[in-house]
Structures are given as C-alpha cells and as structure tokens.
Amino acid sequence: MAIDISQFLNSPQLAAAKVEPRGTYWRATSRQSFSPLARLIAPLVARLMLGPKPELGGAQTPVFNIGMLAVTEAELVLVGLTPGFTLKPSGLLGRVPLGDVQACELKRARMTSPLTITFRDGGSWLLEVARLDLNGAKKLAAVVSGQSQTGRRTPRPVSDS
C-alpha cells in the first residue's frame, strides 16, 4: 500500500515508491556483528547477496534514512519518512521540476534495485528500492520517463474495404 504524501505536493501524486539512499542494504548486511566469525564473513555475504559495494561518488542525493519518492504532473518530490512500524511523512527533502529530469533508470537486482535519477544540470540522486516496493518504482520510472503503464491500446481506424 502506497503512502499518500499529497500534503507535500501541489497536485495529486501519479506514482510513488519507498526508497532508501544507495548502499543502505549493503551496509546493513556487511555490518552484522553477532560473533567474531560473523564480522569476518559479513562483507562476503553482502557481496554474494547484493553484489559489489555500490559506488556513490558525485551524487547529490539528499541525506535521509527512509523516504518516499513521488511524481506529479509537474515535479518529482522526495519526502522523508519516520522510521517505525507505521511510516509517516516527516518532511520535504527535495523537489525538482520534471523538466529538469533527464533520465530515470531502474535496474533489476537481487535484493534491492538501484534507481538513478539524472538531472539536466549533471546532478543525480542515487537511490535503491527494496524488492517489496519494486512495482511502485516501476510505475514511477515509467511515469517520469513519459511512458504509459495503463495498458490501454489506441483504437485502430475502421477501414471501408
């Protein structure tokens, strides 16, 4: 179930997905410290489960723990969420007009999927989406990229012959 963050938007949200900063799951998995042996093999386990450690250089991703990325007709909005059993919007982290977004790329990965938002000025946000939130992220990426995910077909013109 998507969280409604319309209190931070000027128009209704078209799509939304829960996101974390890139590398959150990798760091959590590699920092397990149950025993001395676990501390030694945790980075290996993280690499096997999640792939290589994500490179974060050069990104202008806002600092947050858990957030909701939403798209409206005119802009892309990142809102922070309070951690806990029930996630509630806590504050506006970033707001970008859709005209400033050059690309929105969602890649499929093992446990978490990287989501990269690239801006026309050369900046970028590096985010990741958990497998449970992948459907919302696919819809968000499609809306930002201008592709329709409604499944409607355009009617064919009727020919006289």
C-alpha positions in Angstrom: 0.0 0.0 0.0 1.4 3.3 -1.0 1.7 6.2 1.4 -0.2 9.3 0.4 2.1 12.3 0.6 -0.2 14.8 -1.0 0.2 17.2 1.9 3.7 18.0 0.4 2.5 18.2 -3.2 0.6 20.9 -5.1 -1.2 18.3 -7.2 -2.2 14.6 -6.8 0.6 12.0 -7.0 0.7 9.9 -10.1 3.1 7.3 -8.7 5.2 6.8 -5.6 7.7 4.3 -4.2 9.5 3.9 -0.9 13.2 4.4 -1.4 16.5 4.4 0.6 19.8 6.0 -0.2 22.0 3.8 -2.4 24.1 1.3 -0.3 21.8 1.2 2.7 21.1 -2.6 2.5 24.7 -3.4 1.6 26.0 -1.5 4.7 23.4 -3.2 6.9 24.3 -6.7 5.7 28.1 -6.1 5.8 28.0 -4.7 9.4 26.4 -7.7 11.1 28.3 -8.3 14.4 26.8 -11.4 16.1 30.1 -13.1 16.6 33.8 -12.6 15.6 33.3 -15.1 12.7 30.2 -13.2 11.5 32.2 -9.9 11.5 34.7 -11.5 9.2 32.4 -13.0 6.7 29.6 -10.3 6.7 31.2 -8.3 3.8 31.4 -11.6 1.8 27.8 -12.4 2.5 26.8 -8.8 1.5 28.7 -9.2 -1.8 27.1 -12.6 -2.5 23.5 -11.4 -1.7 23.6 -7.8 -3.0 26.5 -7.7 -5.5 29.6 -5.4 -5.3 29.6 -2.4 -2.9 27.7 0.5 -4.6 29.8 3.5 -5.8 28.3 6.7 -4.5 30.8 9.3 -5.8 29.4 12.5 -7.3 25.8 12.2 -6.4 23.7 15.0 -4.8 21.3 12.6 -3.1 19.7 14.3 0.0 20.6 12.8 3.3 17.8 10.6 4.8 17.1 7.1 6.1 13.8 6.2 4.5 11.9 8.2 2.0 9.0 8.3 -0.4 9.7 9.4 -4.0 6.6 10.6 -5.8 5.9 12.1 -9.1 3.1 14.6 -10.1 2.2 16.1 -13.4 4.8 18.8 -12.9 7.5 17.6 -10.4 9.4 14.9 -8.7 9.3 15.1 -4.9 11.3 13.2 -2.2 9.8 13.2 1.3 11.4 11.7 4.4 9.5 9.1 6.4 9.7 8.5 10.1 11.1 5.0 10.8 9.0 2.6 12.8 6.0 0.3 12.5 3.9 2.9 10.7 5.7 5.1 8.2 4.5 8.7 8.2 5.8 11.6 6.2 8.2 13.7 8.2 9.5 16.5 5.9 10.3 17.6 2.4 13.8 16.5 1.3 13.8 17.5 -2.4 11.6 18.9 -5.1 12.6 19.0 -8.8 10.5 20.1 -11.8 10.0 17.2 -14.3 11.5 19.4 -17.0 14.9 19.2 -15.1 14.9 15.4 -15.0 16.9 13.9 -17.9 16.6 10.2 -17.1 15.1 7.9 -14.5 16.7 4.5 -14.6 15.5 1.5 -12.6 17.7 -1.6 -12.8 16.7 -5.1 -11.6 19.0 -6.6 -9.0 19.0 -9.4 -6.4 17.6 -7.9 -3.3 17.4 -4.2 -3.9 17.1 -2.4 -7.2 19.2 0.7 -7.9 17.2 3.7 -9.0 19.1 6.6 -10.6 17.6 10.0 -11.3 19.8 12.1 -13.6 19.2 15.8 -13.9 19.9 18.1 -16.9 22.4 20.1 -14.9 24.6 17.0 -14.4 23.5 16.1 -10.9 21.9 12.8 -9.8 20.2 11.1 -7.0 21.3 7.5 -6.3 18.6 5.6 -4.5 17.6 1.9 -4.0 14.3 0.2 -3.9 13.5 -3.0 -1.9 12.0 -5.9 -3.7 8.7 -5.4 -2.0 8.4 -1.8 -3.4 9.5 -2.7 -6.9 6.1 -2.4 -8.6 5.7 1.2 -7.3 9.2 2.0 -8.5 8.5 0.6 -12.0 5.3 2.7 -12.3 7.2 5.8 -11.0 10.0 5.2 -13.5 7.5 4.8 -16.4 5.6 8.0 -15.5 8.9 10.0 -15.2 10.1 8.6 -18.5 6.8 9.5 -20.1 5.7 6.0 -20.8 2.2 5.0 -20.2 1.6 1.9 -18.0 -2.1 2.0 -18.2 -2.3 -0.9 -20.7 -4.8 1.0 -22.9 -4.5 0.3 -26.6 -5.0 3.0 -29.2 -8.1 2.2 -31.3 -7.4 1.4 -35.0 -9.2 3.4 -37.6 -12.0 1.4 -39.3 -11.4 0.9 -43.0 -14.2 1.0 -45.6 -12.8 -2.0 -47.6 
